[in-house]
């Protein structure tokens, strides 16, 4: 048994109007279907690549978040502030820091306390 259904559709790839023989047809022909498939595959690869890039960019921040004690540079990167702002916060007493020799060390719990985070 064959169906005599004829439905006017617009191709989702090229935008041209065509007559479809089924209700689920999306493309006007085989060429548009193939081109749309390749476009979907390309977008999927680009999305996967972007996701991997974001993970690589976030890796140093994750490594910093796992440390118990941070130096000035790591603290600035974690909080997204400048060195001078951090030194000003230390001077004002908003963040407690300890000097070991010439190095300034900040405990992770002091940064968490700044934001009232209880871990």
N, CA and C atoms as a LAMMPS dump frame, in Angstrom:
ITEM: TIMESTEP
0
ITEM: NUMBER OF ATOMS
357
ITEM: BOX BOUNDS ff ff ff
-5.0000000000000000e+02 5.0000000000000000e+02
-5.0000000000000000e+02 5.0000000000000000e+02
-5.0000000000000000e+02 5.0000000000000000e+02
ITEM: ATOMS id mol type element x y z
1 1 1 N 0.831 -1.179 0
2 1 2 C 0 0 0
3 1 3 C 0.875 1.241 0
4 2 1 N 0.562 2.15 -0.798
5 2 2 C 1.294 3.402 -0.834
6 2 3 C 0.375 4.53 -0.397
7 3 1 N 0.996 5.549 0.09
8 3 2 C 0.248 6.697 0.574
9 3 3 C 0.251 7.788 -0.491
10 4 1 N -0.793 8.522 -0.56
11 4 2 C -0.895 9.632 -1.503
12 4 3 C -0.764 10.976 -0.793
13 5 1 N -0.036 10.98 0.336
14 5 2 C 0.138 12.212 1.097
15 5 3 C 1.102 13.126 0.351
16 6 1 N 0.752 14.376 0.257
17 6 2 C 1.618 15.4 -0.318
18 6 3 C 1.545 16.605 0.609
19 7 1 N 2.693 16.962 1.174
20 7 2 C 2.748 18.046 2.149
21 7 3 C 3.753 19.084 1.661
22 8 1 N 3.353 20.334 1.684
23 8 2 C 4.271 21.404 1.315
24 8 3 C 5.169 21.698 2.518
25 9 1 N 6.474 21.642 2.296
26 9 2 C 7.445 21.881 3.362
27 9 3 C 8.485 22.891 2.899
28 10 1 N 9.254 23.355 3.855
29 10 2 C 10.404 24.203 3.562
30 10 3 C 11.632 23.457 4.047
31 11 1 N 12.615 23.312 3.175
32 11 2 C 13.844 22.585 3.481
33 11 3 C 14.562 23.271 4.643
34 12 1 N 14.968 22.476 5.651
35 12 2 C 15.634 23.036 6.826
36 12 3 C 17.074 23.426 6.539
37 13 1 N 17.605 22.989 5.397
38 13 2 C 18.983 23.351 5.061
39 13 3 C 19.042 24.553 4.118
40 14 1 N 18.368 24.448 2.979
41 14 2 C 18.484 25.511 1.965
42 14 3 C 17.344 26.521 2.025
43 15 1 N 16.232 26.177 2.652
44 15 2 C 15.123 27.11 2.791
45 15 3 C 14.158 27.141 1.616
46 16 1 N 14.37 26.266 0.643
47 16 2 C 13.462 26.222 -0.513
48 16 3 C 12.21 25.422 -0.18
49 17 1 N 11.123 25.773 -0.812
50 17 2 C 9.87 25.053 -0.611
51 17 3 C 9.857 23.815 -1.507
52 18 1 N 9.33 22.706 -0.962
53 18 2 C 9.244 21.46 -1.733
54 18 3 C 8.017 20.679 -1.297
55 19 1 N 7.656 19.666 -2.082
56 19 2 C 6.529 18.806 -1.76
57 19 3 C 7.063 17.513 -1.173
58 20 1 N 6.694 17.234 0.084
59 20 2 C 7.152 16.034 0.774
60 20 3 C 6.105 14.944 0.649
61 21 1 N 6.579 13.704 0.594
62 21 2 C 5.678 12.565 0.493
63 21 3 C 5.386 11.93 1.845
64 22 1 N 6.132 12.365 2.869
65 22 2 C 5.859 11.898 4.227
66 22 3 C 5.772 13.114 5.144
67 23 1 N 5.286 12.88 6.346
68 23 2 C 5.116 13.992 7.286
69 23 3 C 6.383 14.299 8.071
70 24 1 N 7.419 13.463 7.962
71 24 2 C 8.636 13.666 8.727
72 24 3 C 9.804 14.151 7.874
73 25 1 N 9.601 14.346 6.6
74 25 2 C 10.667 14.793 5.711
75 25 3 C 11.098 16.208 6.087
76 26 1 N 12.429 16.403 6.206
77 26 2 C 12.963 17.698 6.608
78 26 3 C 13.696 18.409 5.48
79 27 1 N 14.206 17.642 4.501
80 27 2 C 15.062 18.215 3.477
81 27 3 C 14.465 17.969 2.093
82 28 1 N 14.788 18.876 1.172
83 28 2 C 14.209 18.797 -0.172
84 28 3 C 14.819 17.67 -1.003
85 29 1 N 15.989 17.236 -0.662
86 29 2 C 16.614 16.17 -1.434
87 29 3 C 17.798 15.571 -0.711
88 30 1 N 18.447 14.631 -1.393
89 30 2 C 19.574 13.91 -0.805
90 30 3 C 20.762 14.845 -0.565
91 31 1 N 21.01 15.759 -1.484
92 31 2 C 22.141 16.671 -1.321
93 31 3 C 21.985 17.547 -0.072
94 32 1 N 20.806 18.085 0.146
95 32 2 C 20.568 18.918 1.338
96 32 3 C 20.683 18.085 2.61
97 33 1 N 20.204 16.853 2.581
98 33 2 C 20.297 15.975 3.743
99 33 3 C 21.765 15.697 4.073
100 34 1 N 22.57 15.43 3.051
101 34 2 C 23.997 15.162 3.27
102 34 3 C 24.721 16.399 3.782
103 35 1 N 24.424 17.546 3.208
104 35 2 C 25.067 18.781 3.643
105 35 3 C 24.683 19.131 5.08
106 36 1 N 23.425 18.913 5.436
107 36 2 C 22.972 19.182 6.796
108 36 3 C 23.652 18.231 7.779
109 37 1 N 23.83 16.98 7.381
110 37 2 C 24.508 15.995 8.225
111 37 3 C 25.95 16.433 8.472
112 38 1 N 26.647 16.826 7.399
113 38 2 C 28.03 17.263 7.543
114 38 3 C 28.125 18.509 8.423
115 39 1 N 27.161 19.398 8.288
116 39 2 C 27.149 20.605 9.111
117 39 3 C 26.966 20.242 10.59
118 40 1 N 26.055 19.297 10.869
119 40 2 C 25.856 18.849 12.26
120 40 3 C 27.121 18.219 12.817
121 41 1 N 27.79 17.381 12.007
122 41 2 C 29.02 16.731 12.454
123 41 3 C 30.113 17.77 12.744
124 42 1 N 30.227 18.772 11.881
125 42 2 C 31.223 19.817 12.055
126 42 3 C 30.956 20.607 13.332
127 43 1 N 29.702 20.972 13.564
128 43 2 C 29.341 21.72 14.771
129 43 3 C 29.6 20.896 16.031
130 44 1 N 29.359 19.591 15.946
131 44 2 C 29.618 18.716 17.09
132 44 3 C 31.113 18.66 17.403
133 45 1 N 31.95 18.568 16.365
134 45 2 C 33.396 18.546 16.569
135 45 3 C 33.885 19.866 17.146
136 46 1 N 33.349 20.967 16.64
137 46 2 C 33.737 22.28 17.154
138 46 3 C 33.325 22.42 18.617
139 47 1 N 32.123 21.962 18.939
140 47 2 C 31.652 22.011 20.333
141 47 3 C 32.52 21.175 21.253
142 48 1 N 32.906 19.991 20.799
143 48 2 C 33.778 19.119 21.591
144 48 3 C 35.141 19.784 21.798
145 49 1 N 35.67 20.394 20.748
146 49 2 C 36.96 21.079 20.834
147 49 3 C 36.887 22.25 21.812
148 50 1 N 35.808 23.014 21.756
149 50 2 C 35.634 24.142 22.678
150 50 3 C 35.542 23.66 24.122
151 51 1 N 34.863 22.546 24.329
152 51 2 C 34.728 21.981 25.672
153 51 3 C 36.092 21.564 26.208
154 52 1 N 36.891 20.901 25.37
155 52 2 C 38.231 20.485 25.787
156 52 3 C 39.109 21.69 26.096
157 53 1 N 38.99 22.738 25.295
158 53 2 C 39.772 23.948 25.526
159 53 3 C 39.412 24.581 26.865
160 54 1 N 38.12 24.647 27.173
161 54 2 C 37.699 25.207 28.459
162 54 3 C 38.214 24.379 29.628
163 55 1 N 38.227 23.054 29.486
164 55 2 C 38.743 22.186 30.544
165 55 3 C 40.231 22.417 30.755
166 56 1 N 40.976 22.6 29.664
167 56 2 C 42.415 22.843 29.772
168 56 3 C 42.673 24.189 30.444
169 57 1 N 41.869 25.202 30.083
170 57 2 C 42.031 26.521 30.686
171 57 3 C 41.663 26.511 32.171
172 58 1 N 40.716 25.662 32.566
173 58 2 C 40.263 25.615 33.956
174 58 3 C 41.147 24.743 34.833
175 59 1 N 42.027 23.944 34.254
176 59 2 C 42.863 23.021 35.026
177 59 3 C 43.749 23.73 36.048
178 60 1 N 44.429 24.833 35.704
179 60 2 C 45.254 25.497 36.726
180 60 3 C 44.433 26.027 37.896
181 61 1 N 43.241 26.526 37.627
182 61 2 C 42.383 27.037 38.705
183 61 3 C 41.957 25.899 39.614
184 62 1 N 41.641 24.741 39.041
185 62 2 C 41.267 23.583 39.853
186 62 3 C 42.425 23.144 40.726
187 63 1 N 43.644 23.183 40.179
188 63 2 C 44.822 22.803 40.959
189 63 3 C 45.023 23.77 42.119
190 64 1 N 44.786 25.052 41.881
191 64 2 C 44.918 26.052 42.949
192 64 3 C 43.859 25.836 44.016
193 65 1 N 42.642 25.496 43.614
194 65 2 C 41.554 25.312 44.57
195 65 3 C 41.796 24.125 45.498
196 66 1 N 42.607 23.175 45.09
197 66 2 C 42.857 21.991 45.904
198 66 3 C 43.975 22.204 46.921
199 67 1 N 44.757 23.276 46.807
200 67 2 C 45.867 23.524 47.708
201 67 3 C 45.374 24.12 49.024
202 68 1 N 46.066 23.761 50.121
203 68 2 C 45.711 24.285 51.44
204 68 3 C 46.352 25.643 51.705
205 69 1 N 47.545 25.868 51.126
206 69 2 C 48.251 27.122 51.327
207 69 3 C 48.621 27.702 49.97
208 70 1 N 48.399 29.009 49.831
209 70 2 C 48.618 29.674 48.545
210 70 3 C 49.604 30.824 48.684
211 71 1 N 50.357 31.069 47.625
212 71 2 C 51.207 32.249 47.602
213 71 3 C 50.407 33.424 47.048
214 72 1 N 51.033 34.565 46.942
215 72 2 C 50.337 35.769 46.505
216 72 3 C 49.792 35.622 45.087
217 73 1 N 50.623 35.108 44.19
218 73 2 C 50.208 34.984 42.783
219 73 3 C 49.014 34.045 42.636
220 74 1 N 49.049 32.894 43.314
221 74 2 C 47.934 31.941 43.223
222 74 3 C 46.658 32.518 43.826
223 75 1 N 46.797 33.248 44.908
224 75 2 C 45.624 33.862 45.544
225 75 3 C 44.997 34.91 44.622
226 76 1 N 45.844 35.705 43.974
227 76 2 C 45.333 36.711 43.035
228 76 3 C 44.593 36.042 41.888
229 77 1 N 45.15 34.951 41.377
230 77 2 C 44.509 34.246 40.268
231 77 3 C 43.194 33.616 40.705
232 78 1 N 43.166 33.066 41.911
233 78 2 C 41.955 32.432 42.418
234 78 3 C 40.832 33.442 42.643
235 79 1 N 41.182 34.582 43.204
236 79 2 C 40.167 35.595 43.508
237 79 3 C 39.888 36.522 42.335
238 80 1 N 40.795 36.559 41.363
239 80 2 C 40.604 37.432 40.218
240 80 3 C 40.838 38.896 40.554
241 81 1 N 41.816 39.142 41.424
242 81 2 C 42.142 40.512 41.823
243 81 3 C 43.618 40.767 41.551
244 82 1 N 44.021 42.032 41.634
245 82 2 C 45.415 42.384 41.413
246 82 3 C 46.227 42.163 42.685
247 83 1 N 47.552 42.191 42.509
248 83 2 C 48.452 42.022 43.653
249 83 3 C 48.272 43.157 44.665
250 84 1 N 48.134 44.382 44.153
251 84 2 C 47.982 45.52 45.054
252 84 3 C 46.69 45.428 45.87
253 85 1 N 45.642 44.962 45.24
254 85 2 C 44.378 44.797 45.957
255 85 3 C 44.533 43.755 47.057
256 86 1 N 45.231 42.677 46.752
257 86 2 C 45.446 41.631 47.753
258 86 3 C 46.293 42.155 48.904
259 87 1 N 47.364 42.87 48.585
260 87 2 C 48.195 43.438 49.648
261 87 3 C 47.396 44.427 50.498
262 88 1 N 46.508 45.197 49.869
263 88 2 C 45.658 46.134 50.605
264 88 3 C 44.714 45.371 51.545
265 89 1 N 44.167 44.242 51.061
266 89 2 C 43.269 43.441 51.898
267 89 3 C 44.022 42.835 53.074
268 90 1 N 45.268 42.434 52.854
269 90 2 C 46.092 41.892 53.943
270 90 3 C 46.378 42.99 54.959
271 91 1 N 46.728 44.181 54.483
272 91 2 C 47.033 45.314 55.364
273 91 3 C 45.807 45.714 56.189
274 92 1 N 44.61 45.699 55.558
275 92 2 C 43.376 46.056 56.254
276 92 3 C 42.915 44.978 57.225
277 93 1 N 43.455 43.771 57.116
278 93 2 C 43.077 42.68 58.007
279 93 3 C 41.913 41.847 57.504
280 94 1 N 41.493 42.056 56.261
281 94 2 C 40.395 41.264 55.716
282 94 3 C 40.833 39.843 55.377
283 95 1 N 42.113 39.676 55.065
284 95 2 C 42.69 38.346 54.82
285 95 3 C 43.932 38.228 55.684
286 96 1 N 44.042 37.114 56.402
287 96 2 C 45.224 36.878 57.222
288 96 3 C 46.291 36.2 56.378
289 97 1 N 47.509 36.691 56.503
290 97 2 C 48.628 36.117 55.771
291 97 3 C 49.789 35.921 56.73
292 98 1 N 50.648 34.984 56.4
293 98 2 C 51.815 34.672 57.215
294 98 3 C 53.051 34.791 56.343
295 99 1 N 54.092 35.397 56.884
296 99 2 C 55.344 35.514 56.159
297 99 3 C 56.276 34.401 56.625
298 100 1 N 56.804 33.67 55.67
299 100 2 C 57.812 32.652 55.941
300 100 3 C 59.042 33.067 55.147
301 101 1 N 59.992 33.632 55.841
302 101 2 C 61.143 34.207 55.15
303 101 3 C 60.684 35.411 54.362
304 102 1 N 60.918 35.358 53.048
305 102 2 C 60.483 36.456 52.181
306 102 3 C 59.147 36.162 51.52
307 103 1 N 58.644 34.953 51.707
308 103 2 C 57.395 34.558 51.047
309 103 3 C 56.195 34.855 51.929
310 104 1 N 55.124 35.261 51.287
311 104 2 C 53.854 35.492 51.976
312 104 3 C 52.931 34.331 51.631
313 105 1 N 52.449 33.647 52.657
314 105 2 C 51.594 32.477 52.492
315 105 3 C 50.22 32.792 53.07
316 106 1 N 49.191 32.392 52.331
317 106 2 C 47.81 32.603 52.776
318 106 3 C 47.137 31.243 52.867
319 107 1 N 46.547 30.962 54.017
320 107 2 C 45.842 29.692 54.211
321 107 3 C 44.523 29.723 53.459
322 108 1 N 44.195 28.594 52.873
323 108 2 C 42.961 28.487 52.087
324 108 3 C 41.739 28.77 52.962
325 109 1 N 41.788 28.344 54.225
326 109 2 C 40.643 28.562 55.112
327 109 3 C 40.392 30.042 55.355
328 110 1 N 41.452 30.877 55.286
329 110 2 C 41.272 32.321 55.441
330 110 3 C 40.524 32.914 54.251
331 111 1 N 40.799 32.396 53.063
332 111 2 C 40.08 32.858 51.869
333 111 3 C 38.625 32.409 51.943
334 112 1 N 38.398 31.158 52.369
335 112 2 C 37.031 30.666 52.516
336 112 3 C 36.279 31.464 53.577
337 113 1 N 36.99 31.838 54.651
338 113 2 C 36.369 32.63 55.72
339 113 3 C 35.962 34.012 55.193
340 114 1 N 36.717 34.529 54.241
341 114 2 C 36.402 35.826 53.644
342 114 3 C 35.014 35.8 53.013
343 115 1 N 34.634 34.663 52.447
344 115 2 C 33.335 34.524 51.798
345 115 3 C 32.322 33.769 52.665
346 116 1 N 32.669 33.529 53.91
347 116 2 C 31.801 32.818 54.859
348 116 3 C 31.406 31.438 54.338
349 117 1 N 32.372 30.739 53.766
350 117 2 C 32.126 29.382 53.277
351 117 3 C 32.612 28.421 54.341
352 118 1 N 31.725 27.556 54.779
353 118 2 C 32.093 26.544 55.768
354 118 3 C 32.249 25.211 55.061
355 119 1 N 33.471 24.721 55.022
356 119 2 C 33.732 23.435 54.385
357 119 3 C 33.933 22.344 55.405
